Amino acid sequence: LQDASPSVRLQAAEAFYRLGETDSAEDVLLTALESESLMNRVHALNIISSVEGAELEPFAAVLDVILQGPEERAYDRRLALSLRPRVPQPAP
């Protein structure tokens, strides 16, 4: 999770995430979701979308930012849109 390569960090985060060690992976995934790199954002979105029963609440704010993103980020906006319904809404 501390490697210099974002790709290696994401691969490690995915392994931890799939093993249920979400706290260990969360920072890496959040950093990737906030990245200027489309590949890093999409990789992180694919990781969190592929884990059945994943806890998505920690990603709610960054998903909302992605959804408000510019038109040239349409690909990751579509991925974020598919994930957003899985994020629990705060209690009134």
N, C-alpha and C positions, 0 to 999 in steps of 0.2 A: 504493500500500500504506500510505500515511501519511495518507490522507484522514480527515476528522473523521467521516464517515458510515460506519457498519459495513457497510452495503449496498455502497457503492462499494469499500471495502477488500476485501470478499468477491468482488466481480466482478473486481477486479484480481488477487486471489489465484488465482481460477479460471483466468484467462488465463495467468498464470505457471505454474500447476500443469500445465495442458494442454500447455504448451510445454516441459515437463520441468524447469523452474526451481523444483523443489520446495522447496529451501532458502529461496528468497525468499518463498514462499507459506506455509510451515509455521507461522510465528509467528502470522500472521493467522488461519489455520484453527484452531490450538490455542486462541487467545483466543476465537474464536467458539464453539468446542465447550464452553468453560468458562463461557460467557455465561448470564445469567439469562433472556435472550430466546430463546423457542422458535424464532422465525423465524431468528435467527442460527445457532443450533445445527443446525437442520434444513438450512439453506442449506449450512453447512460439511459436514455429513454427505453431502448430495447431491453436493457437489463431489468429495469423496474417493471416493465410491462409483461415480461415473460415469467416472472416468479408468481405462481399461484398463491393467492392470499397475502400478497405483499402489503406491508403497512406503508401507505402512501401519504399519510398526513404530514410527515416531515418535508415532503416535496410540494405541498400545496402552493406555497407562495411563489416558488420558482416556476411551477407549471402555469400559474396565472400570468407571470411575466412573459413567458414564452408565448402564451396565447395572445398577448397584446403586442407581440413583436412585429417587425416590419414584414412586408410582403415577400421579400427575398428569403425569409425563413419559413416559407409555407410548408416545407416538408416536416420540420420538427413541430410546427404548429399543429399539423394534423395528428401527429403522434401524441402530443400533449392533450389535444382535444379528446382523443380516445381514452386517455388515462383519467382525465378530470372527473368523470362520473364515479370513479372508484374511490375518490378521496372523500372521507367522511366530512359532512358539513358540521360546523360548530353548532352546539345546542343554543336555542334562542334564550 
